[in-house]
Each structure stands twice: as C-alpha cells, then as structure tokens.
Amino acid sequence: MTHPNVPVATAEPPQSSNTLLGIGLMALGFLFFSLTDATAKYLTEDFSAFQIAWFRQFGLLSVALWFLARRGLPVLRTRRPVLQVLRGSAAALSATGFIFAVSYVPLTDAVAVSFIAPFAVTILAAVVLRETVGIRRWTAVTIGFIGTLIVIRPGLGLFHPAIFVVLGAACLFAARQIMSRLLGPVDQTVTTIIYTAISSVALLTIPMLFIWQTPTSFQQVFLIVLLACTAGTGEVLIIRALELAEAATLAPLQYTMIIWSTGLSWLIFSQLPDGWTLLGAAIIMASGIYTLHRERLKARQRKP
C-alpha cells in the first residue's frame, strides 16, 4: 500500500495550528497519493511491481535527503535502529504488494480493501502493545470486516485472488503504524522518515540486480518521474498538514482516496466500481471514521 504514515491521534496538538489549511493540504496530499497509485497501475503493463515500488520510494528518498540537507547528520541519531529498518522494510513490502495487486484488480477495489488497515492497527495494538480495546472499537472492527467482505464477495467468483495481496499489504501498513507508535516517544518524525526511505530503497535494490528493465520510451520515463514526484509531493503535503492541525482531525481525510481513485479509474482505465463495492467502501469508511473518533477520545483522556 502506498499510503503515507498518518498518525491516528496525538496527545498534544501541534504548536502552530491552522486547521483549515491543514485539512486542505491533507486532502491535496491524498490526491497526489491517488495519482501515484494510478500511475503505478499504468506502469505495471511494462515493469514489475518491485521496480515500480523502487521508483516510488525514490520519491520518498528525495524528501528524506532534503530533510537531511536542512537539518544535518544529527537527525540520523536513533535509539531503535533495528526497529527503524524493520519499519522501512514493511514500507517496501506493503508498497510492492499493493502495486502487484492493482495490476490485476481495479484501483478502486484495491483502495477500498486497503482501508482495513486502521482495523488491523486496532487488533495489533491490543495484541502487541497490550492496549485496552473496548467493545465499541471491536464492534467497529467487525463492521469494517463485513464491509471488506462485501467488496470482495468471496464465494461468488467475482474477485481476483490478488485482492488478498491487498489485505497483506494493509496488514504490513498496520505493522508500520504500530512501529511508529513505538518509535514516536524516542525518535523524531523526520528521523523515521529518513530511515524508512533509505531502508526501503536499499531493500528494493536487491531484486533490482536481477529484474531491472531499462525504460525505453519517453512515455515510460515521464510516468516514472511523475510517480516519484507525486509520491514525494504527497509526503511533503501531508507532513506540512500535520504541522498545522491535529492528526486526529486530519486522519479521516485518508478516505477521500476512494473519491480520487474512482475518478482516476474512470478517466484512465475506464473502470467504475459497482454498487456493492461502493456499499462495502461506505461501510468500511464509516466504521473507520468511528474508530479514529474513539482513538481521538482516548488520546484526550491521556492528557494530564
């Protein structure tokens, strides 16, 4: 999955608060990530998922190098280097899995199913972090899972098995979120971004030694540059949005991706989701927004 790491809640609001601008930048950031996903799907006709993910992560790497140039080498100090590398590896694998899946399934379907990630975060938080999860959040998880089943409709022969790769990518993304929670108290956000970029590109470089395919046309080069630029720009926009407004306020905007991806699927691939996919996506989004709301309430309760 190519979505960014967006915290679902913060214990303290940002120092500089401009909520409306933050909301606008966050929505625009997710538009750029939708463009990234659509471009990646188009490139799967010519390149492997690993190579496309490698190109995409270079967009994030350019942002990381920009931060490194501005803040200097001290920003590389981390108390949890192994966890940082593991998070970067999860980012590489989740992006690759999502790109592989969209080469077989409609973009809107893949995005809708990927929205199960917040529910996976809730489950992992309960199991790994030993967080207390109440009956309301477990109910939201169950309803979100039902929405996912509506999108996939197993047993009806209407889905491609690659849709399960999206589920795997969503679980890896959820693992990234859990690792972010563990890293948050000990490392700066920019440190995590830099390590994620470097380690994900390094990991994806390994298969590049065996499957590299050189772009042969101007169109391919243009799309590759577009992929990296939209990924990098989306990351910058979302980071800036999180500096202006509370993460708990901004997090539900990730669901605007279903709007962007539906429009792009229609414009580029002449694919429109059916009514069942839209119904399932609506159920997933509603239960996801409720889960984020409960996270915000929990964060407020933790304030002194």
C-alpha positions as CSV (number, residue, x, y, z in Angstrom):
1,M,0.0,0.0,0.0
2,T,1.3,3.4,-1.0
3,H,-0.3,5.5,1.6
4,P,1.8,7.6,4.0
5,N,2.2,7.0,7.7
6,V,-0.6,9.2,9.2
7,P,-0.9,9.0,13.0
8,V,-4.4,8.5,14.1
9,A,-4.1,10.6,17.3
10,T,-1.7,12.8,19.1
11,A,-1.7,13.5,22.8
12,E,-0.8,17.2,22.2
13,P,-2.0,19.5,19.4
14,P,0.6,21.0,17.1
15,Q,2.2,24.2,18.2
16,S,1.2,26.0,15.0
17,S,-2.5,25.4,14.3
18,N,-4.3,26.4,11.1
19,T,-6.9,23.7,10.8
20,L,-8.5,24.7,7.6
21,L,-5.2,25.0,5.7
22,G,-4.1,21.7,7.3
23,I,-7.3,20.0,6.0
24,G,-6.7,21.4,2.5
25,L,-3.1,20.2,2.4
26,M,-4.0,16.8,3.7
27,A,-6.8,16.4,1.1
28,L,-4.4,17.5,-1.6
29,G,-1.7,15.2,-0.3
30,F,-4.1,12.2,-0.7
31,L,-4.9,13.4,-4.2
32,F,-1.2,13.2,-5.0
33,F,-1.0,9.7,-3.5
34,S,-4.0,8.6,-5.6
35,L,-2.2,9.9,-8.7
36,T,0.8,7.8,-7.5
37,D,-1.3,4.7,-7.3
38,A,-2.9,5.3,-10.7
39,T,0.5,5.9,-12.3
40,A,1.8,2.7,-10.7
41,K,-1.1,0.7,-12.0
42,Y,-0.4,2.1,-15.5
43,L,3.3,1.2,-15.3
44,T,2.5,-2.4,-14.3
45,E,2.0,-3.0,-18.0
46,D,5.7,-2.6,-18.6
47,F,7.6,-3.1,-15.3
48,S,7.5,-5.4,-12.3
49,A,5.9,-4.4,-9.0
50,F,9.3,-4.4,-7.4
51,Q,10.8,-2.0,-9.9
52,I,7.8,0.4,-9.7
53,A,7.9,0.3,-5.9
54,W,11.6,1.1,-6.2
55,F,10.9,4.1,-8.4
56,R,8.2,5.2,-6.0
57,Q,10.3,5.0,-2.9
58,F,12.9,7.2,-4.6
59,G,10.3,9.9,-4.4
60,L,10.2,9.5,-0.6
61,L,14.1,9.3,-0.6
62,S,14.3,12.7,-2.3
63,V,12.1,14.1,0.5
64,A,14.3,12.4,3.1
65,L,17.5,13.8,1.6
66,W,16.0,17.3,1.5
67,F,15.3,17.0,5.3
68,L,18.8,15.6,5.8
69,A,20.4,18.5,4.0
70,R,18.3,21.0,6.0
71,R,18.8,19.5,9.4
72,G,22.2,17.8,9.2
73,L,23.6,14.5,10.2
74,P,22.4,14.7,13.8
75,V,18.9,13.9,12.5
76,L,20.1,10.3,11.8
77,R,20.5,9.6,15.5
78,T,18.1,6.9,16.6
79,R,17.6,4.9,19.7
80,R,15.9,2.0,17.9
81,P,17.9,1.4,14.6
82,V,16.6,-2.2,14.2
83,L,13.0,-1.1,14.5
84,Q,13.6,1.7,12.1
85,V,15.0,-0.7,9.5
86,L,12.1,-3.1,10.1
87,R,9.6,-0.2,9.5
88,G,11.3,0.7,6.2
89,S,11.2,-3.0,5.1
90,A,7.5,-3.1,5.9
91,A,7.0,0.0,3.9
92,A,8.8,-1.5,0.9
93,L,6.9,-4.8,1.0
94,S,3.5,-3.1,1.5
95,A,4.1,-0.8,-1.4
96,T,5.2,-3.7,-3.6
97,G,2.2,-5.8,-2.6
98,F,-0.3,-3.1,-3.3
99,I,1.3,-2.3,-6.7
100,F,1.3,-6.0,-7.6
101,A,-2.4,-6.3,-6.7
102,V,-3.5,-3.3,-8.7
103,S,-2.1,-4.9,-11.8
104,Y,-4.9,-7.4,-11.6
105,V,-7.8,-5.7,-9.7
106,P,-9.5,-2.4,-10.2
107,L,-7.8,0.5,-8.4
108,T,-11.0,1.5,-6.5
109,D,-11.5,-2.1,-5.2
110,A,-7.9,-2.2,-4.0
111,V,-8.1,1.1,-2.3
112,A,-11.4,0.2,-0.6
113,V,-9.9,-3.1,0.7
114,S,-6.8,-1.3,1.9
115,F,-8.9,0.7,4.2
116,I,-9.0,-2.3,6.5
117,A,-5.6,-1.1,7.8
118,P,-7.0,1.0,10.7
119,F,-8.8,-2.1,12.0
120,A,-5.6,-4.1,11.8
121,V,-3.9,-1.4,13.8
122,T,-6.6,-1.8,16.5
123,I,-6.0,-5.6,16.6
124,L,-2.2,-5.3,16.7
125,A,-2.4,-2.5,19.3
126,A,-4.4,-4.9,21.5
127,V,-2.1,-7.9,20.9
128,V,1.3,-6.3,20.6
129,L,1.0,-3.1,22.7
130,R,-1.5,-4.5,25.2
131,E,-3.7,-1.5,24.7
132,T,-7.2,-1.8,26.1
133,V,-9.8,-2.0,23.3
134,G,-13.4,-1.6,24.3
135,I,-16.5,-3.2,22.9
136,R,-17.2,-0.2,20.7
137,R,-13.9,-0.4,18.8
138,W,-14.2,-4.2,18.5
139,T,-17.7,-3.7,17.0
140,A,-16.2,-1.2,14.5
141,V,-13.6,-3.7,13.6
142,T,-16.2,-6.3,13.0
143,I,-18.4,-4.0,10.9
144,G,-15.3,-2.9,8.9
145,F,-14.5,-6.6,8.2
146,I,-18.1,-7.1,7.0
147,G,-17.7,-4.1,4.6
148,T,-14.5,-5.7,3.3
149,L,-16.3,-9.0,2.6
150,I,-19.0,-7.0,0.7
151,V,-16.2,-5.5,-1.6
152,I,-14.5,-8.9,-2.1
153,R,-17.7,-11.1,-2.1
154,P,-15.9,-14.4,-1.6
155,G,-17.6,-17.5,-3.0
156,L,-19.3,-15.6,-5.8
157,G,-16.3,-15.9,-8.2
158,L,-16.3,-12.1,-8.8
159,F,-12.9,-11.3,-7.3
160,H,-9.3,-11.9,-8.4
161,P,-7.1,-13.7,-5.8
162,A,-4.7,-10.8,-5.9
163,I,-7.2,-8.9,-3.7
164,F,-5.8,-10.9,-0.8
165,V,-2.4,-9.4,-1.5
166,V,-4.0,-6.0,-0.8
167,L,-5.1,-7.4,2.6
168,G,-1.5,-8.5,3.2
169,A,-0.2,-5.1,2.2
170,A,-2.8,-3.4,4.6
171,C,-1.6,-5.6,7.5
172,L,2.1,-4.6,6.7
173,F,0.9,-1.0,6.7
174,A,-0.7,-1.6,10.1
175,A,2.5,-3.0,11.4
176,R,4.2,0.2,10.2
177,Q,1.8,2.2,12.3
178,I,2.5,0.1,15.4
179,M,6.2,0.5,14.9
180,S,5.6,4.3,14.5
181,R,3.9,4.3,17.9
182,L,6.9,2.5,19.4
183,L,9.3,4.9,17.7
184,G,7.3,8.1,18.5
185,P,8.5,8.6,22.1
186,V,12.2,8.0,21.3
187,D,12.9,9.4,17.8
188,Q,11.9,12.4,15.8
189,T,9.3,12.0,13.0
190,V,11.9,13.3,10.4
191,T,14.3,10.6,11.6
192,T,11.7,7.9,11.0
193,I,11.0,9.3,7.5
194,I,14.7,9.3,6.6
195,Y,15.3,5.7,7.8
196,T,12.1,4.5,6.1
197,A,13.2,6.0,2.8
198,I,16.8,4.7,3.0
199,S,16.0,1.2,4.2
200,S,13.1,0.7,1.8
201,V,15.1,1.7,-1.2
202,A,18.1,-0.4,0.0
203,L,15.8,-3.5,0.3
204,L,14.1,-3.0,-3.0
205,T,17.5,-2.5,-4.7
206,I,18.3,-6.2,-4.1
207,P,15.7,-7.6,-6.6
208,M,16.7,-4.8,-9.0
209,L,20.0,-6.5,-9.5
210,F,18.1,-9.4,-11.2
211,I,14.9,-7.9,-12.7
212,W,16.0,-4.4,-13.8
213,Q,14.3,-3.3,-17.0
214,T,15.6,-0.1,-18.6
215,P,12.8,2.4,-19.7
216,T,12.9,2.6,-23.5
217,S,10.4,5.3,-24.3
218,F,9.8,8.9,-23.4
219,Q,6.3,7.9,-22.0
220,Q,7.9,5.4,-19.6
221,V,10.4,7.9,-18.4
222,F,7.7,10.6,-18.0
223,L,5.5,8.3,-16.0
224,I,8.4,7.1,-13.7
225,V,9.3,10.7,-13.0
226,L,5.6,11.5,-12.4
227,L,5.4,8.6,-10.0
228,A,8.3,9.7,-7.9
229,C,7.3,13.4,-8.0
230,T,3.7,12.7,-6.9
231,A,4.8,10.4,-4.1
232,G,7.4,12.9,-2.8
233,T,5.0,15.8,-3.1
234,G,2.2,13.9,-1.3
235,E,4.6,13.1,1.5
236,V,5.6,16.8,1.9
237,L,2.0,18.0,1.8
238,I,0.9,15.5,4.5
239,I,3.9,16.3,6.7
240,R,3.1,20.0,6.5
241,A,-0.6,19.4,7.1
242,L,0.3,17.5,10.3
243,E,2.3,20.5,11.4
244,L,-0.8,22.8,11.1
245,A,-3.6,20.7,12.5
246,E,-4.2,17.8,14.9
247,A,-3.6,14.3,13.4
248,A,-6.9,13.1,14.8
249,T,-8.7,15.8,12.9
250,L,-6.8,15.0,9.6
251,A,-6.7,11.2,9.7
252,P,-10.3,10.7,8.3
253,L,-9.3,12.5,5.2
254,Q,-7.5,9.4,4.0
255,Y,-10.9,8.2,2.9
256,T,-11.0,10.8,0.2
257,M,-8.8,8.5,-1.7
258,I,-11.8,6.4,-2.6
259,I,-13.2,9.5,-4.4
260,W,-9.9,10.3,-6.2
261,S,-9.2,6.6,-7.1
262,T,-12.8,6.2,-8.5
263,G,-12.4,9.3,-10.7
264,L,-8.9,8.3,-11.9
265,S,-10.0,4.7,-12.6
266,W,-12.8,6.0,-14.8
267,L,-10.6,8.6,-16.6
268,I,-7.6,6.4,-17.2
269,F,-8.8,2.8,-17.1
270,S,-12.5,3.2,-18.0
271,Q,-13.3,1.2,-14.8
272,L,-16.1,2.1,-12.4
273,P,-16.9,0.3,-9.2
274,D,-20.3,-1.5,-8.9
275,G,-22.9,-0.7,-6.3
276,W,-21.7,-3.5,-4.0
277,T,-18.1,-2.1,-4.0
278,L,-19.4,1.3,-3.1
279,L,-21.6,0.0,-0.4
280,G,-18.7,-2.0,1.1
281,A,-16.4,1.0,0.9
282,A,-19.0,3.2,2.6
283,I,-19.3,0.7,5.5
284,I,-15.6,0.5,5.8
285,M,-15.2,4.3,5.8
286,A,-18.0,4.8,8.4
287,S,-16.6,2.2,10.8
288,G,-13.0,3.5,10.2
289,I,-14.0,7.1,10.9
290,Y,-15.7,5.9,14.1
291,T,-12.5,4.0,15.1
292,L,-10.5,7.2,14.5
293,H,-13.0,9.1,16.7
294,R,-12.5,6.6,19.5
295,E,-8.8,7.0,19.2
296,R,-9.1,10.8,19.5
297,L,-11.2,10.5,22.6
298,K,-8.7,8.0,24.1
299,A,-5.8,10.5,23.3
300,R,-7.7,13.3,25.1
301,Q,-8.2,11.1,28.1
302,R,-4.4,10.5,28.3
303,K,-3.7,14.3,28.5
304,P,-2.7,15.4,32.0
